[in-house]
Amino acid sequence: MTVEGSPHGLRRVYLAGPPNADEYRRRAAALLRQSGWEPVDPMRRDYRGRTRGNEREIVEGDLAEIESCDAVLACFVFPDEGTAMEAWYAHSRGKPVMAYTGGTPPHPWTVYVAEVVCEELEHAVEALERARSQTAGVPPPK
């Protein structure tokens, strides 16, 4: 796993997921903060209902935020092309991707781009913590 960013390990996590996955975003952000992460939610730039004509701004904003993060937590509870593109981009840039499926069987591409595929959101966040600990040489908290 290649991890760049803070010399103290992973810090910022991009929340990839379908636009209407509000519960995922709330839960993920809370779990990440409890574990000492800074969640980066692209939906704070909410373009729902007004994407037409703003495609470039949306995608370039997402790409810049992924670049500013150390890892991606991707919600794959159902197919979403934006989430897939975000996960692929992060993977292509050498950033770890942790996938959360909610029990949905993962697509082969999800398995390919993700460091870990987890049915439970809590397990995906724990995988991020293990990755940070390995990078920083610090054992995960108990």
Secondary structure by P-SEA (a helix, b strand, c coil): cccccccccccbbbbcccccaaaaaaaaaaaaaaabbbbbbccccccccccccaaaaaaaaaaaaaaaccccccccccccaaaaaaaaaaaaacbbbbbbcccccccaaaaaacccccccaaaaaaaaaaaaaaaacccccc
